[in-house]
Amino acid sequence: MSTGDVNFCASVSKSVNIETTTGNIRVENISAGALDLSVTTGKVNVSEVTCQDDITVGVLTGKAYLTDISCKSVISSGTTGSISLSNVIATNKFSVERITGDVEFNGCDADEIYVKTNTGNVTGSFLSNKVFIIDTDTGSVDVPKAITGGRCEINTHIRDIKMKID
């Protein structure tokens, strides 16, 4: 779709692919094989979703909100805009990249986590111990020190990193 909003509320056994140039995408209360969502300018809201495979969210300019999700992996990329993940459980990994924008996790978990943002804060909480590998040029860092747990690599150049374990 070029311009407009998409509301998707139907469960499917295979993959769902939704793309829009200008507009919003809302996916809620479904189960699917996989989700592939992409918007050039707008926002993506995904809530109460169960996927057998990956959820991929691409937002060039805009925000993404993922809430109450279980899946294999969450893969998200974007240029300008923040992403918020709340109660998102992935059996494999989170991979989140932004050029400008904050990344927030609240009560989330995955075996492996990779976050990169040039000018954004990375904040929030995970449900299990993580071994944090942190890289920031000018920001402050506040993360738990653990010697066991999943790998969590966070890179930000100009902002802060503040994570905790629930």
N, C-alpha and C positions, 0 to 999 in steps of 0.2 A: 504494500500500500504506500502511496505517496504522502498523503496528508489525512490525518484522522486518528481516532482512538480505536484500540482493539480490546475487547473484553472477552476472555476465553475461559469458559467454565465447564468444559466437557472432558471427561476422562477418556483416554485413548490407550491402546496397548502398544502403539509404536511411538515414533518421534513426532514432536510438534515443532514447527519452524515458523516463527512470526517475525516479519521485518516491516518497518515503517520508516519513512524519511523524517516526517514531522508529525509528532503525536505521541500518545502514551499507550503503553501496553500493560494490561492488567490480566494476570492469570491467577485463579483462586479455586480452592476446593476441588482439586483434580488429582488423578494419578496418571502417569504417562511413562513410556519407555525412556524418553529423554526430552529435554526442552532446549531449544535454541532460539533466543530472543535477541533482536537487534533493533536499535532506534538511533537515528542520526541526531535529532534534536527532540528531547522529550524525557519522559521518565518511564521506568519499568517497576511495577509492583507485582511481586510474586508472593502468595501466601497460602498456607495450608496445602502444600503440594508434596506428593511422594513420587519419586522417579526411580526407576530401576537403574538408570545410567546417569549421565552427566546433565547438569544444568549449566548452559552457557549464556551469559548476559553481556551484550556489547552495547555501550552507551557512549556515543561520541561526545555529546554535550547534554548533560542532564544528570538526573539522580536515579539510583537504583535502590529498592527496598526489598529485602528477602526475609520472610517471616514464617516460622513454623514449617520447616522443610526438612525432608530426609531424602538423600540421594547418594550416588557413588562419589561424585566430585562437583564442586562449584568452580567454574572458570569465568572470570569477568575481566573485561578490559574497557578502558574509556580514556578520553582526553581531559575533559573538564567536567567535574561534578563528583559528588560523593557517593558512597555506597554504604548501606547499613544492613547488617545481617543480625537477625535476632532469632534464637532458638533454631539454628540451622545445623543439622548433623549430617556430615558426609563420611562415608566409610573409608574413602580414599584420601582426597585432598581438597584444599582451597587454594586457588591461584587467582590473586586479585592484583591488577595493575591499573594505575591512574597516573596521569601526568600532573594534574592539579585537582586535588580533592581529598577529602577525609575518608578514612576507612574505619568503620566501627563494627565491632563484634560484641554481641550480648548473649551470653549463655550458649556459645557455639562450640563445635568440636569437629576435628578431622585428624587422621593419622599424621598428615603432613600439611604444613601451611606455608605459603609463600605470598608476601605482600610487598609491593613496590609502589611508591608514590613520590614524586619529586617535591611537591609543595603541599603536603597534606599531613594531618595528624593521624596516627594509628592508635586507637584506644579500644578498651573493652575487656571482655572476659571469655575464657575458655573453660570447659568442664573437666579437663584432665591435664596433668602435668605436661609441660613442653620444655624442650631444650631450646632456648632462645638464641638465635644468631642475629645480632643487631648491627646495622650500619646506618649512622646518621652523621651528617657533617656539622650542623649547627644546632640541632635540637637536643632536648633533654630526654633521658631514658629512665623509665621506671618499670622493670619487669621482674617477675620472680626468678630466683636462681634455683635451677633444678639440674640434676645430673641424669635423671631418667625421664622418659616421656617421648612424645612425638617431636619431630623437628619443626621448628617455627622460625622461618627466616623473614625478617622485616627490614626493608630499606626505605629510608626517606632522607632527603637531602637538607631540607630547610625547616622541618617541623618536629614535633614531639612524638614519642612513643610511650604509651602508658597502658600496660596490660596486667591482668590479674587472673588467678585461677579460682573459680567458684567451688 
